[in-house]
Amino acid sequence: MEDGIEMLLLDEPTRFLLSHEPNPRLNMLIGGTLTSVYGLWAMFVLPGFRKVPFKLKVPFVPSSKVQTRNVMKLLEGRKGRLADLGSGDGRLVINAASMGFQSTGFEINSILLAYARIQARWKRIPSSEANFVNKDFWRTDLSRYNNVTAFLSPKCGMEPLEVKLVSELPDDARVIVCRFPFPHWKPTSSEGTGLDQVWAYDVQSVRNRPTQNGCSVEMGDPMVTFS
């Protein structure tokens, strides 16, 4: 009798697999979920991409809470105007504004821009302290800012950004980048580790940094064209 029960239990999964048929409702649920996820991704990431050359396109990846705190640590003791290049959902701009900076976020994705503005209003931060503009920072003169934050990938414009910033920013400016350091600049300081690491660069130090032959660093024109 015990052998018979064991045989029935062993045979049950086999009968279930053989009798199992595709569930239309389950397939519809999975398909609908995937479609919704793709729709949200496309809604937040794709708008504005056609305004930027392919080699400089950067998908939206929000800064983590730890990463944001690390950026704020490297801004301690500083003041003035701050520009966040590709401000996304606005978290860096809003946090910088709470520290007393006149912060401006540059974002070409209109949906992310609207979301950031709503967040600032919800937290009752005036636009004079946290301003979000629908502008391409590559086409904007950044010389009025003495603090700059950016979260770009190595393949999406870090080298051209070096050239742009060193040619436009004042000597007292500080640039803070998240996750990916500049390829040629030597950081003044850094905070955090791994994916949450951020680096700070003081522009005057970058300009005065000698090369191996004793000459100051000279940056050529970036190989970037805009149509």
Disulfide bonds with the S-S distance in Angstrom:
none
